[in-house]
Amino acid sequence: MATYKKRGYKPKNKKEKEEVVEENSTTAEVFNTLDEGASKTEEWVVKNQKYIIGVIGAIVLVVLGYLGYDEFIAEPAEKEAMNEMYTAKQYFDDAVSGVSSDSLYNMALNGGEGKYGMLDIINEYGGTPAANQANYYAGMAYLNMKDYQNAITYLSDFKSDDVMLDPIAKGGIGDAFVQLNQLPEALEYYEKAFKANTNEFTTPLYLMKAALVAMDLEQYDTALDYLKRIKNEFPTSTEASNTEVLIGKAEAASS
């Protein structure tokens, strides 16, 4: 299971970048912009979150179909758990839209209108596929509420072979570690995220996040490997548009 360091942990300071690289580079302004985008702020963490979570509704149907209709009929507890989770999932979906999101995430976690929340599903129906799915929703809700330690806890408890949910959950743990200023752990989970499945969406996304964290850790060779993968294997991805500039920066910093 993923673990987080005690409060007060401080990673080593980055070495100062050579001023000559910044002064002589014709793309200095672009570099500065990218540095801001890679900084450890909540905006950087939730980048792409709405799009990622927006696909979850459709994915859940696939996951449930994979589990099999017969299983739900044969297992009354599981069927009951899925029925109980319906309202909590609605709260979660509404929160993603951005309307009173914090209060809706709270209701998704703790329930409302006499209905169970995700935490109730986990506690009352432990061991069922519904409880496993609730771990995912709970972890993502905590991540968006900036409760990063709980996000790590619940996302770590979520197990899936789904081609989208598995890498997104691992990437969410990486996002939480970034916010806790634990960059080595963040890099580890971003690497797990892009290795979990190869596809046109999550793979370049987490390769880029891994590359940015690797650069923060001054692991420039690692960053170059990941950036070149994006450039060569996913040239039409959103992330590919920034690879040339970042490759140049990584090469300059490592020389």
C-alpha positions, 0 to 999 in steps of 0.5 A, a space after each residue: 500500500 502507498 504510504 505518506 511521510 510524516 508532516 514536516 517532511 521536506 525534500 531536498 532543494 533543487 539545484 539552481 538552474 544555470 542562468 546562462 541557459 535561461 538567458 540565452 534560450 529563445 524559449 525562456 518565456 515558454 520554459 517559465 510557463 511550463 515551470 509554472 504548470 509543473 509546480 506543486 499547486 492544486 491547479 497542476 494536480 487537477 489538470 485534466 481531472 474533469 475530463 478524466 472523471 467525466 468518462 467514469 460514468 461510461 466506464 463503470 457500466 463496462 466494469 459492471 458488465 464485466 462482473 456479470 449480470 448473473 453475479 448480481 442476481 446470485 449475490 443479493 448483498 452485491 445487488 443491494 450494495 449497488 442499489 445503495 451506491 446509486 445516490 452517492 454516485 449521483 452526488 459524485 457526478 454532480 460534484 464533478 460539474 463544479 456546482 457546490 462541489 465540496 458539499 456534494 463530494 461530502 455527500 458522496 462520501 457520507 451520504 444524504 437524504 437517508 442514503 448511504 455514502 461511499 464510506 458506508 458502502 465500504 464499511 457495510 459491504 466490504 469485499 464486494 465489487 461495489 465496495 471496491 468501486 466505492 474505494 475509487 470514488 472515495 479516493 477521487 472525492 478526497 483528492 478533489 477536496 484536497 484531503 490527500 492522505 485519505 485520497 492515497 488510502 482509498 485509492 490504494 485500496 481500489 483494485 481493478 484491471 480496467 484499462 482506464 480506471 486502474 491507471 487513473 487511480 494510480 495517477 490519482 495517488 501520484 497527484 496526492 503525493 505531489 501535493 504532499 511534497 513527496 516527489 519520489 513517491 509521486 514519480 513511482 505512482 505516475 510510472 505505475 500509471 502509464 505502465 498499467 495500460 497502454 492507450 492514447 489517453 492515460 499513457 501520454 498523460 502520466 508519461 508527461 507528469 512523470 517526466 515533469 516530476 523527474 525534472 524536478 528531481 533532476 533525473 533528466 535522463 529519465 525525463 528525456 526517456 519519457 518525453 521522447 516516448 510521448 513524442 514518438 509513440 503518441 504524436 497526436 496527444 495533447 501532451 506531445 505539443 510540449 515535448 520539443 520544448 521540454 526535451 530541449 530544457 532537459 538536455 540543457 539542464 543535464 549537459 
